[in-house]
Amino acid sequence: MALKANTSFDLKQLAYFVAIADQGTISRAAAQLGIAQPSLSEALTRFEKQLGTTLVIRSVRGIELTEAGFALAEHGRSILTAIEQALEDVQQRDREVRGTISVALTPSLSRLLTVPLAESIYAEFPHLKLQITEGNSGHISDWVQSDQTDLGVIYEGLDLTPFSARLLLREELYLISAPDNWPPPVADAAEPGQPVDFATLERLPMMLPNRPHGLRALIDREAKAANVQLNAVLEIDPLRHLITMVDRASGYTILPHAAVADEVAQGSVILVRIRNPTLWRAAYLIRRHGRSVTRAIIAVETIIEKLVADAADRLSLHVPPQGGS
């Protein structure tokens, strides 16, 4: 509630008065504050005139608080203490990143980001607690919108209007095969290391995520546009099972490099580039519009973007310039 114009004052006046009340004499208060005694006495007189009441009774032995002065001293101490605590809290928050931040990642990006993100936060922000969950883009969108999760990474195809969304990356999609299952026994299949036409995939036993999985929707959309009929012999959602089936040479799938980075490094699966067309999908870093953007949130967002940028060349990611959208 705003003060009336004739009773407004600044905190310095209040601090001066509290010092006088605490010290019991104007001379001792002036020494504590580091100002001249006459200046402090004049300031007290102006303060009383401004408030329209007598705060102290002066005597040769010091001052005595009036009833109004006693009440103002009590309130003044509380006000000054609260302000000091508020300023200390703000400054402390500026020095250290604290709190708990929850992040939701899709399965393929969870494989890329979870461990390095957790390690980076632990090393750089020891007072920040990180919670990481995994889900599909639709679930993550709901979690962020309902404030169950602070930050999320989702793939294109969903409504982004409820969010502050930044393009995090675009990743190329590959045909994934077991090494001993490539090239397949089809006439025009590519040799190892060579790209394969998208149309060739309709003659392969494909194992794909269930509808309405976002990746499946993208693949179906591209197949329809290219007039390609994919032979989905198995539909399965858990990413780890899909990769295991490919590893066992049971069929082929389509995934980004990040989703199978460990298996590629171990040599259990290989990447085959797809052409005519090349398949890409975009991922966005999101938080709900209107929520408070804390230093902790900014810190986690910055580390996520750095980790993606560091992995860009290795995993065939296109990363927008910092601040891009």
C-alpha atoms as a printed R data frame, in Angstrom:
    type eleno elety resid chain resno      x       y       z
1   ATOM     1    CA   MET     A     1  0.000   0.000   0.000
2   ATOM     2    CA   ALA     A     2  1.460   3.371  -1.001
3   ATOM     3    CA   LEU     A     3  2.083   5.989   1.696
4   ATOM     4    CA   LYS     A     4  0.201   9.261   1.573
5   ATOM     5    CA   ALA     A     5  2.204  12.055   0.027
6   ATOM     6    CA   ASN     A     6  2.648  13.946   3.324
7   ATOM     7    CA   THR     A     7  4.004  10.848   5.131
8   ATOM     8    CA   SER     A     8  6.434   9.518   2.537
9   ATOM     9    CA   PHE     A     9 10.065   9.154   3.562
10  ATOM    10    CA   ASP     A    10 13.180   7.346   2.451
11  ATOM    11    CA   LEU     A    11 14.893   4.451   4.174
12  ATOM    12    CA   LYS     A    12 17.823   6.637   5.232
13  ATOM    13    CA   GLN     A    13 15.500   8.683   7.465
14  ATOM    14    CA   LEU     A    14 14.132   5.500   9.008
15  ATOM    15    CA   ALA     A    15 17.630   4.079   9.527
16  ATOM    16    CA   TYR     A    16 18.733   7.334  11.213
17  ATOM    17    CA   PHE     A    17 15.786   7.222  13.589
18  ATOM    18    CA   VAL     A    18 16.298   3.553  14.498
19  ATOM    19    CA   ALA     A    19 19.964   4.279  15.249
20  ATOM    20    CA   ILE     A    20 18.926   7.124  17.585
21  ATOM    21    CA   ALA     A    21 16.376   4.880  19.302
22  ATOM    22    CA   ASP     A    22 18.914   2.070  19.736
23  ATOM    23    CA   GLN     A    23 21.798   4.263  20.937
24  ATOM    24    CA   GLY     A    24 19.714   6.409  23.298
25  ATOM    25    CA   THR     A    25 21.477   9.663  22.406
26  ATOM    26    CA   ILE     A    26 21.884  11.617  19.203
27  ATOM    27    CA   SER     A    27 25.632  11.919  19.755
28  ATOM    28    CA   ARG     A    28 26.213   8.171  20.004
29  ATOM    29    CA   ALA     A    29 23.936   7.545  16.997
30  ATOM    30    CA   ALA     A    30 25.854  10.148  14.984
31  ATOM    31    CA   ALA     A    31 29.152   8.455  15.857
32  ATOM    32    CA   GLN     A    32 27.765   5.055  14.837
33  ATOM    33    CA   LEU     A    33 26.437   6.421  11.530
34  ATOM    34    CA   GLY     A    34 29.559   8.450  10.832
35  ATOM    35    CA   ILE     A    35 27.783  11.782  10.416
36  ATOM    36    CA   ALA     A    36 27.911  15.085  12.298
37  ATOM    37    CA   GLN     A    37 25.679  15.367  15.380
38  ATOM    38    CA   PRO     A    38 24.016  18.644  14.248
39  ATOM    39    CA   SER     A    39 23.181  17.072  10.871
40  ATOM    40    CA   LEU     A    40 21.555  14.080  12.563
41  ATOM    41    CA   SER     A    41 19.612  16.322  14.938
42  ATOM    42    CA   GLU     A    42 18.320  18.378  12.014
43  ATOM    43    CA   ALA     A    43 17.384  15.203  10.136
44  ATOM    44    CA   LEU     A    44 15.379  13.997  13.143
45  ATOM    45    CA   THR     A    45 13.549  17.328  13.387
46  ATOM    46    CA   ARG     A    46 12.667  17.210   9.672
47  ATOM    47    CA   PHE     A    47 11.476  13.635  10.026
48  ATOM    48    CA   GLU     A    48  9.156  14.541  12.899
49  ATOM    49    CA   LYS     A    49  7.744  17.483  10.942
50  ATOM    50    CA   GLN     A    50  7.230  15.290   7.915
51  ATOM    51    CA   LEU     A    51  5.350  12.687   9.948
52  ATOM    52    CA   GLY     A    52  3.446  15.341  11.931
53  ATOM    53    CA   THR     A    53  4.255  13.792  15.297
54  ATOM    54    CA   THR     A    54  6.873  13.893  18.051
55  ATOM    55    CA   LEU     A    55  9.081  10.809  18.096
56  ATOM    56    CA   VAL     A    56 11.509  11.638  20.895
57  ATOM    57    CA   ILE     A    57 11.709  13.869  23.957
58  ATOM    58    CA   ARG     A    58 15.152  15.430  24.220
59  ATOM    59    CA   SER     A    59 16.875  15.881  27.568
60  ATOM    60    CA   VAL     A    60 20.384  16.523  28.874
61  ATOM    61    CA   ARG     A    61 20.764  12.799  29.471
62  ATOM    62    CA   GLY     A    62 19.734  11.823  25.942
63  ATOM    63    CA   ILE     A    63 16.381  11.065  24.400
64  ATOM    64    CA   GLU     A    64 13.223   9.256  25.412
65  ATOM    65    CA   LEU     A    65 10.928   7.694  22.878
66  ATOM    66    CA   THR     A    66  7.336   8.814  22.753
67  ATOM    67    CA   GLU     A    67  4.631   6.221  22.249
68  ATOM    68    CA   ALA     A    68  4.711   6.985  18.518
69  ATOM    69    CA   GLY     A    69  8.511   6.854  18.529
70  ATOM    70    CA   PHE     A    70  8.555   3.491  20.283
71  ATOM    71    CA   ALA     A    71  6.082   2.037  17.750
72  ATOM    72    CA   LEU     A    72  8.038   3.402  14.779
73  ATOM    73    CA   ALA     A    73 11.327   2.067  16.179
74  ATOM    74    CA   GLU     A    74  9.810  -1.435  16.487
75  ATOM    75    CA   HIS     A    75  8.429  -1.357  12.933
76  ATOM    76    CA   GLY     A    76 11.589   0.283  11.633
77  ATOM    77    CA   ARG     A    77 13.851  -2.463  12.950
78  ATOM    78    CA   SER     A    78 11.654  -5.117  11.298
79  ATOM    79    CA   ILE     A    79 11.570  -3.204   8.014
80  ATOM    80    CA   LEU     A    80 15.327  -2.655   7.886
81  ATOM    81    CA   THR     A    81 16.034  -6.276   8.823
82  ATOM    82    CA   ALA     A    82 13.651  -7.529   6.129
83  ATOM    83    CA   ILE     A    83 15.261  -5.296   3.510
84  ATOM    84    CA   GLU     A    84 18.733  -6.443   4.531
85  ATOM    85    CA   GLN     A    85 17.664 -10.080   4.293
86  ATOM    86    CA   ALA     A    86 16.021  -9.473   0.918
87  ATOM    87    CA   LEU     A    87 19.153  -7.859  -0.496
88  ATOM    88    CA   GLU     A    88 21.337 -10.631   0.896
89  ATOM    89    CA   ASP     A    89 19.041 -13.241  -0.644
90  ATOM    90    CA   VAL     A    90 19.140 -11.552  -4.054
91  ATOM    91    CA   GLN     A    91 22.927 -11.223  -3.925
92  ATOM    92    CA   GLN     A    92 23.309 -14.823  -2.820
93  ATOM    93    CA   ARG     A    93 21.129 -15.991  -5.691
94  ATOM    94    CA   ASP     A    94 23.332 -14.015  -8.048
95  ATOM    95    CA   ARG     A    95 26.462 -15.685  -6.704
96  ATOM    96    CA   GLU     A    96 25.270 -19.274  -6.590
97  ATOM    97    CA   VAL     A    97 22.880 -21.220  -8.770
98  ATOM    98    CA   ARG     A    98 20.580 -23.145  -6.473
99  ATOM    99    CA   GLY     A    99 17.296 -24.998  -6.598
100 ATOM   100    CA   THR     A   100 15.828 -28.016  -8.350
101 ATOM   101    CA   ILE     A   101 15.312 -28.135 -12.117
102 ATOM   102    CA   SER     A   102 13.454 -30.944 -13.886
103 ATOM   103    CA   VAL     A   103 14.214 -31.797 -17.508
104 ATOM   104    CA   ALA     A   104 12.300 -34.183 -19.768
105 ATOM   105    CA   LEU     A   105 14.018 -35.733 -22.791
106 ATOM   106    CA   THR     A   106 12.893 -37.992 -25.607
107 ATOM   107    CA   PRO     A   107 14.480 -41.483 -25.583
108 ATOM   108    CA   SER     A   108 16.981 -40.794 -28.383
109 ATOM   109    CA   LEU     A   109 18.106 -37.465 -26.924
110 ATOM   110    CA   SER     A   110 18.160 -38.967 -23.446
111 ATOM   111    CA   ARG     A   111 20.866 -41.338 -24.673
112 ATOM   112    CA   LEU     A   112 22.856 -38.350 -25.923
113 ATOM   113    CA   LEU     A   113 22.325 -35.881 -23.084
114 ATOM   114    CA   THR     A   114 21.465 -37.541 -19.765
115 ATOM   115    CA   VAL     A   115 24.915 -38.585 -18.545
116 ATOM   116    CA   PRO     A   116 26.926 -35.560 -19.758
117 ATOM   117    CA   LEU     A   117 24.187 -33.178 -18.573
118 ATOM   118    CA   ALA     A   118 24.134 -34.733 -15.111
119 ATOM   119    CA   GLU     A   119 27.928 -34.697 -14.889
120 ATOM   120    CA   SER     A   120 28.185 -31.089 -16.093
121 ATOM   121    CA   ILE     A   121 25.590 -29.828 -13.612
122 ATOM   122    CA   TYR     A   122 27.248 -31.713 -10.755
123 ATOM   123    CA   ALA     A   123 30.671 -30.274 -11.629
124 ATOM   124    CA   GLU     A   124 29.679 -26.686 -12.420
125 ATOM   125    CA   PHE     A   125 26.693 -26.095 -10.118
126 ATOM   126    CA   PRO     A   126 27.049 -28.251  -6.996
127 ATOM   127    CA   HIS     A   127 24.081 -26.559  -5.277
128 ATOM   128    CA   LEU     A   128 21.727 -27.261  -8.191
129 ATOM   129    CA   LYS     A   129 19.663 -30.457  -8.074
130 ATOM   130    CA   LEU     A   130 18.791 -31.944 -11.461
131 ATOM   131    CA   GLN     A   131 15.878 -34.281 -12.163
132 ATOM   132    CA   ILE     A   132 15.799 -35.993 -15.582
133 ATOM   133    CA   THR     A   133 12.834 -37.931 -16.919
134 ATOM   134    CA   GLU     A   134 12.190 -39.595 -20.251
135 ATOM   135    CA   GLY     A   135  9.076 -39.592 -22.418
136 ATOM   136    CA   ASN     A   136  7.780 -39.065 -25.911
137 ATOM   137    CA   SER     A   137  7.297 -35.569 -27.285
138 ATOM   138    CA   GLY     A   138  3.547 -35.534 -26.632
139 ATOM   139    CA   HIS     A   139  3.955 -36.422 -22.970
140 ATOM   140    CA   ILE     A   140  6.805 -33.950 -22.509
141 ATOM   141    CA   SER     A   141  4.704 -31.181 -24.036
142 ATOM   142    CA   ASP     A   142  1.931 -31.901 -21.536
143 ATOM   143    CA   TRP     A   143  4.354 -32.054 -18.594
144 ATOM   144    CA   VAL     A   144  5.942 -28.701 -19.421
145 ATOM   145    CA   GLN     A   145  2.602 -27.010 -20.074
146 ATOM   146    CA   SER     A   146  1.234 -28.199 -16.715
147 ATOM   147    CA   ASP     A   147  4.431 -27.243 -14.832
148 ATOM   148    CA   GLN     A   148  5.207 -30.847 -13.935
149 ATOM   149    CA   THR     A   149  8.535 -30.303 -15.707
150 ATOM   150    CA   ASP     A   150 10.597 -27.110 -15.964
151 ATOM   151    CA   LEU     A   151 12.263 -27.798 -19.307
152 ATOM   152    CA   GLY     A   152 11.697 -30.242 -22.140
153 ATOM   153    CA   VAL     A   153 13.146 -31.216 -25.480
154 ATOM   154    CA   ILE     A   154 10.543 -32.225 -28.052
155 ATOM   155    CA   TYR     A   155 10.535 -32.969 -31.739
156 ATOM   156    CA   GLU     A   156  8.719 -31.054 -34.436
157 ATOM   157    CA   GLY     A   157  5.096 -31.739 -35.211
158 ATOM   158    CA   LEU     A   158  3.528 -30.449 -31.983
159 ATOM   159    CA   ASP     A   159  1.963 -27.073 -31.225
160 ATOM   160    CA   LEU     A   160  4.676 -24.777 -29.856
161 ATOM   161    CA   THR     A   161  2.480 -21.746 -29.119
162 ATOM   162    CA   PRO     A   162  2.158 -22.452 -25.343
163 ATOM   163    CA   PHE     A   163  5.939 -22.422 -25.002
164 ATOM   164    CA   SER     A   164  9.030 -20.341 -25.208
165 ATOM   165    CA   ALA     A   165 10.696 -22.612 -27.769
166 ATOM   166    CA   ARG     A   166 14.163 -22.499 -29.278
167 ATOM   167    CA   LEU     A   167 15.349 -24.660 -32.136
168 ATOM   168    CA   LEU     A   168 17.950 -26.874 -30.504
169 ATOM   169    CA   LEU     A   169 19.051 -29.026 -33.440
170 ATOM   170    CA   ARG     A   170 18.156 -30.691 -36.711
171 ATOM   171    CA   GLU     A   171 19.342 -34.268 -37.003
172 ATOM   172    CA   GLU     A   172 19.706 -36.503 -40.011
173 ATOM   173    CA   LEU     A   173 17.881 -39.836 -39.959
174 ATOM   174    CA   TYR     A   174 19.663 -42.997 -41.089
175 ATOM   175    CA   LEU     A   175 18.774 -46.518 -42.028
176 ATOM   176    CA   ILE     A   176 20.111 -48.652 -39.176
177 ATOM   177    CA   SER     A   177 21.385 -52.162 -39.901
178 ATOM   178    CA   ALA     A   178 23.438 -54.893 -38.306
179 ATOM   179    CA   PRO     A   179 26.881 -55.035 -40.005
180 ATOM   180    CA   ASP     A   180 26.322 -58.618 -41.181
181 ATOM   181    CA   ASN     A   181 22.870 -57.724 -42.510
182 ATOM   182    CA   TRP     A   182 24.147 -55.151 -45.030
183 ATOM   183    CA   PRO     A   183 23.926 -54.969 -47.932
184 ATOM   184    CA   PRO     A   184 20.598 -56.805 -48.074
185 ATOM   185    CA   PRO     A   185 19.708 -59.225 -50.873
186 ATOM   186    CA   VAL     A   186 17.983 -56.706 -53.115
187 ATOM   187    CA   ALA     A   187 19.242 -55.896 -56.586
188 ATOM   188    CA   ASP     A   188 20.096 -52.210 -56.195
189 ATOM   189    CA   ALA     A   189 20.989 -52.036 -52.511
190 ATOM   190    CA   ALA     A   190 23.941 -49.837 -51.699
191 ATOM   191    CA   GLU     A   191 27.368 -51.189 -50.884
192 ATOM   192    CA   PRO     A   192 28.797 -50.505 -47.410
193 ATOM   193    CA   GLY     A   193 29.494 -46.817 -46.937
194 ATOM   194    CA   GLN     A   194 27.228 -45.752 -49.798
195 ATOM   195    CA   PRO     A   195 23.821 -44.069 -49.417
196 ATOM   196    CA   VAL     A   196 20.626 -45.870 -50.306
197 ATOM   197    CA   ASP     A   197 17.591 -44.452 -52.086
198 ATOM   198    CA   PHE     A   198 14.533 -44.058 -49.871
199 ATOM   199    CA   ALA     A   199 12.537 -46.062 -52.414
200 ATOM   200    CA   THR     A   200 14.774 -49.100 -51.766
201 ATOM   201    CA   LEU     A   201 13.486 -49.286 -48.197
202 ATOM   202    CA   GLU     A   202 10.102 -50.620 -49.312
203 ATOM   203    CA   ARG     A   203 11.815 -53.939 -50.112
204 ATOM   204    CA   LEU     A   204 13.317 -54.285 -46.633
205 ATOM   205    CA   PRO     A   205 11.732 -55.714 -43.475
206 ATOM   206    CA   MET     A   206 11.335 -52.514 -41.459
207 ATOM   207    CA   MET     A   207 10.859 -52.296 -37.700
208 ATOM   208    CA   LEU     A   208  9.339 -48.957 -36.756
209 ATOM   209    CA   PRO     A   209  7.846 -47.173 -33.743
210 ATOM   210    CA   ASN     A   210  4.096 -47.493 -33.245
211 ATOM   211    CA   ARG     A   211  1.754 -44.789 -34.463
212 ATOM   212    CA   PRO     A   212  1.282 -42.005 -33.369
213 ATOM   213    CA   HIS     A   213  4.952 -41.778 -32.344
214 ATOM   214    CA   GLY     A   214  6.466 -38.549 -33.730
215 ATOM   215    CA   LEU     A   215  9.270 -40.329 -35.583
216 ATOM   216    CA   ARG     A   216  6.785 -42.755 -37.133
217 ATOM   217    CA   ALA     A   217  4.599 -39.857 -38.238
218 ATOM   218    CA   LEU     A   218  7.585 -38.211 -39.949
219 ATOM   219    CA   ILE     A   219  8.596 -41.454 -41.688
220 ATOM   220    CA   ASP     A   220  5.022 -42.102 -42.857
221 ATOM   221    CA   ARG     A   221  4.770 -38.534 -44.119
222 ATOM   222    CA   GLU     A   222  7.973 -38.830 -46.136
223 ATOM   223    CA   ALA     A   223  6.938 -42.245 -47.485
224 ATOM   224    CA   LYS     A   224  3.588 -40.898 -48.642
225 ATOM   225    CA   ALA     A   225  5.242 -37.932 -50.344
226 ATOM   226    CA   ALA     A   226  7.701 -40.253 -52.127
227 ATOM   227    CA   ASN     A   227  4.991 -42.813 -52.969
228 ATOM   228    CA   VAL     A   228  6.895 -45.494 -51.051
229 ATOM   229    CA   GLN     A   229  5.128 -48.357 -49.257
230 ATOM   230    CA   LEU     A   230  7.266 -49.374 -46.296
231 ATOM   231    CA   ASN     A   231  7.021 -52.974 -45.123
232 ATOM   232    CA   ALA     A   232  6.648 -52.583 -41.345
233 ATOM   233    CA   VAL     A   233  7.051 -56.171 -40.108
234 ATOM   234    CA   LEU     A   234  7.233 -55.031 -36.494
235 ATOM   235    CA   GLU     A   235  5.975 -51.979 -34.624
236 ATOM   236    CA   ILE     A   236  7.566 -51.421 -31.235
237 ATOM   237    CA   ASP     A   237  8.002 -48.325 -29.060
238 ATOM   238    CA   PRO     A   238 10.786 -48.866 -26.524
239 ATOM   239    CA   LEU     A   239 13.887 -47.629 -28.307
240 ATOM   240    CA   ARG     A   240 16.204 -50.122 -26.648
241 ATOM   241    CA   HIS     A   241 14.146 -53.063 -27.934
242 ATOM   242    CA   LEU     A   242 14.056 -51.636 -31.447
243 ATOM   243    CA   ILE     A   243 17.844 -51.314 -31.454
244 ATOM   244    CA   THR     A   244 18.277 -54.827 -30.030
245 ATOM   245    CA   MET     A   245 16.152 -56.283 -32.823
246 ATOM   246    CA   VAL     A   246 18.285 -54.548 -35.443
247 ATOM   247    CA   ASP     A   247 21.454 -55.675 -33.683
248 ATOM   248    CA   ARG     A   248 20.166 -59.279 -33.954
249 ATOM   249    CA   ALA     A   249 19.758 -58.810 -37.727
250 ATOM   250    CA   SER     A   250 15.986 -59.218 -37.472
251 ATOM   251    CA   GLY     A   251 15.351 -56.227 -39.715
252 ATOM   252    CA   TYR     A   252 16.089 -52.539 -40.229
253 ATOM   253    CA   THR     A   253 14.919 -49.283 -38.727
254 ATOM   254    CA   ILE     A   254 15.281 -45.519 -39.164
255 ATOM   255    CA   LEU     A   255 16.861 -43.487 -36.374
256 ATOM   256    CA   PRO     A   256 19.208 -40.541 -35.808
257 ATOM   257    CA   HIS     A   257 22.859 -41.197 -35.040
258 ATOM   258    CA   ALA     A   258 22.412 -39.960 -31.454
259 ATOM   259    CA   ALA     A   259 19.983 -42.788 -30.736
260 ATOM   260    CA   VAL     A   260 22.564 -45.469 -31.603
261 ATOM   261    CA   ALA     A   261 25.850 -43.664 -30.914
262 ATOM   262    CA   ASP     A   262 27.059 -46.297 -28.446
263 ATOM   263    CA   GLU     A   263 26.127 -49.207 -30.698
264 ATOM   264    CA   VAL     A   264 27.835 -47.577 -33.698
265 ATOM   265    CA   ALA     A   265 30.974 -46.995 -31.625
266 ATOM   266    CA   GLN     A   266 30.918 -50.653 -30.543
267 ATOM   267    CA   GLY     A   267 30.351 -51.839 -34.112
268 ATOM   268    CA   SER     A   268 27.103 -53.669 -33.362
269 ATOM   269    CA   VAL     A   269 25.093 -51.560 -35.831
270 ATOM   270    CA   ILE     A   270 25.953 -49.386 -38.810
271 ATOM   271    CA   LEU     A   271 24.509 -46.207 -40.291
272 ATOM   272    CA   VAL     A   272 23.391 -46.088 -43.912
273 ATOM   273    CA   ARG     A   273 22.622 -42.659 -45.330
274 ATOM   274    CA   ILE     A   274 19.251 -42.246 -47.003
275 ATOM   275    CA   ARG     A   275 18.867 -40.108 -50.127
276 ATOM   276    CA   ASN     A   276 16.081 -39.002 -52.472
277 ATOM   277    CA   PRO     A   277 15.015 -37.644 -50.050
278 ATOM   278    CA   THR     A   278 17.371 -37.209 -47.100
279 ATOM   279    CA   LEU     A   279 15.361 -37.291 -43.881
280 ATOM   280    CA   TRP     A   280 15.783 -34.668 -41.143
281 ATOM   281    CA   ARG     A   281 13.880 -33.775 -38.012
282 ATOM   282    CA   ALA     A   282 14.075 -30.775 -35.695
283 ATOM   283    CA   ALA     A   283 14.141 -30.731 -31.898
284 ATOM   284    CA   TYR     A   284 13.122 -27.786 -29.723
285 ATOM   285    CA   LEU     A   285 14.089 -26.795 -26.198
286 ATOM   286    CA   ILE     A   286 10.895 -25.617 -24.489
287 ATOM   287    CA   ARG     A   287  9.622 -24.043 -21.285
288 ATOM   288    CA   ARG     A   288  6.140 -22.735 -20.541
289 ATOM   289    CA   HIS     A   289  5.319 -19.158 -21.490
290 ATOM   290    CA   GLY     A   290  4.932 -16.897 -18.474
291 ATOM   291    CA   ARG     A   291  6.907 -18.913 -15.949
292 ATOM   292    CA   SER     A   292  9.745 -17.333 -13.992
293 ATOM   293    CA   VAL     A   293 13.095 -17.739 -15.727
294 ATOM   294    CA   THR     A   294 15.569 -18.394 -12.933
295 ATOM   295    CA   ARG     A   295 19.350 -18.493 -13.074
296 ATOM   296    CA   ALA     A   296 19.078 -22.248 -12.580
297 ATOM   297    CA   ILE     A   297 16.898 -22.639 -15.669
298 ATOM   298    CA   ILE     A   298 19.256 -20.489 -17.726
299 ATOM   299    CA   ALA     A   299 22.232 -22.543 -16.514
300 ATOM   300    CA   VAL     A   300 20.631 -25.852 -17.526
301 ATOM   301    CA   GLU     A   301 19.518 -24.501 -20.901
302 ATOM   302    CA   THR     A   302 23.025 -23.214 -21.595
303 ATOM   303    CA   ILE     A   303 24.627 -26.571 -20.788
304 ATOM   304    CA   ILE     A   304 22.127 -28.476 -22.939
305 ATOM   305    CA   GLU     A   305 22.880 -26.206 -25.898
306 ATOM   306    CA   LYS     A   306 26.628 -26.572 -25.344
307 ATOM   307    CA   LEU     A   307 26.437 -30.370 -25.188
308 ATOM   308    CA   VAL     A   308 24.452 -30.482 -28.421
309 ATOM   309    CA   ALA     A   309 26.917 -28.129 -30.121
310 ATOM   310    CA   ASP     A   310 29.844 -30.266 -28.959
311 ATOM   311    CA   ALA     A   311 28.212 -33.381 -30.457
312 ATOM   312    CA   ALA     A   312 27.175 -31.739 -33.730
313 ATOM   313    CA   ASP     A   313 29.976 -32.908 -36.030
314 ATOM   314    CA   ARG     A   314 30.208 -36.360 -34.487
315 ATOM   315    CA   LEU     A   315 26.489 -37.106 -34.769
316 ATOM   316    CA   SER     A   316 25.492 -35.280 -37.986
317 ATOM   317    CA   LEU     A   317 23.534 -32.576 -36.146
318 ATOM   318    CA   HIS     A   318 22.768 -29.171 -37.571
319 ATOM   319    CA   VAL     A   319 22.870 -26.705 -34.685
320 ATOM   320    CA   PRO     A   320 21.515 -23.153 -35.181
321 ATOM   321    CA   PRO     A   321 23.684 -20.183 -34.197
322 ATOM   322    CA   GLN     A   322 23.420 -19.204 -30.510
323 ATOM   323    CA   GLY     A   323 20.130 -17.409 -30.024
324 ATOM   324    CA   GLY     A   324 18.768 -18.865 -33.279
325 ATOM   325    CA   SER     A   325 15.227 -20.116 -33.613
